[in-house]
Amino acid sequence: MEKTARITSKGQVTIPVAIRRALGLDSGDKLVFEVDPRHRLAQVRKAADFLELAGSVLVPEEWAGADWETIREAAWAARAASQKPEG
């Protein structure tokens, strides 16, 4: 799909409705622009909303309700223990 838009004197662009629909964009969404200056090419995508991922990763039962500091310290300790030379 290819659509055109004009840049205003303030550097603003109205994103055509077909593009907004195709990308699932709503008012207030953030966009990420990736630019390849050598080829004068820009790509745009909707920025990830990491809060939408909440609950998508299963938490082991023993960690349910644990605070972040406790989990982080346990992970560091487990990693350190796994890297100790045997002997």
C-alpha positions in Angstrom: 0.0 0.0 0.0 1.3 3.4 -0.9 -0.3 6.7 0.2 1.0 10.3 0.2 0.8 13.0 2.8 2.0 16.6 2.9 4.3 18.0 5.7 3.0 21.2 7.2 5.2 24.2 8.0 5.4 22.9 11.6 6.7 19.5 10.4 3.4 17.7 11.1 1.9 15.0 8.9 -1.6 13.7 8.8 -1.4 9.9 8.4 -4.0 8.7 5.8 -6.9 6.7 7.3 -6.0 3.6 5.2 -2.5 3.6 6.8 -3.8 4.1 10.3 -6.2 1.2 9.8 -3.5 -1.0 8.3 -1.2 -0.3 11.3 -3.9 -0.4 13.9 -3.1 3.2 15.0 -5.3 5.1 17.4 -5.1 8.7 18.7 -2.3 8.9 21.3 -0.3 5.9 19.9 3.5 6.4 19.6 5.3 5.8 16.4 8.9 4.7 15.7 10.7 6.1 12.7 13.7 4.1 11.3 15.8 6.1 8.7 18.3 4.8 6.2 19.9 8.1 5.1 22.0 6.5 2.4 18.9 5.4 0.5 16.7 8.3 1.7 14.3 5.8 3.1 12.2 5.9 6.3 10.0 3.2 7.8 7.4 3.8 10.4 5.8 1.4 12.9 3.7 1.5 15.9 5.8 1.6 19.1 5.5 -1.5 21.3 3.4 -1.1 24.4 5.0 -3.3 26.9 2.1 -3.0 29.3 0.1 -5.0 26.7 2.4 -7.9 27.5 1.4 -8.0 31.1 0.3 -11.5 32.1 1.6 -13.1 28.8 4.4 -14.9 30.6 3.6 -17.6 33.0 5.2 -17.1 36.5 6.3 -20.2 38.3 4.1 -20.9 41.3 7.0 -20.3 43.8 7.5 -16.8 42.5 3.8 -15.7 42.4 3.5 -12.5 44.5 7.2 -12.1 45.0 8.6 -8.6 44.6 11.0 -7.8 41.8 14.1 -7.3 44.0 13.7 -10.9 45.5 13.2 -12.4 42.0 16.2 -10.5 40.6 18.5 -11.5 43.5 17.5 -15.2 43.2 18.2 -15.1 39.4 21.6 -13.6 40.0 22.4 -16.2 42.6 21.3 -19.0 40.4 23.4 -17.7 37.5 26.5 -17.3 39.7 26.0 -20.9 41.1 25.8 -22.3 37.6 29.0 -20.6 36.5 31.1 -21.8 39.4 33.9 -24.2 38.3 33.4 -27.7 39.7 36.1 -29.1 41.9 
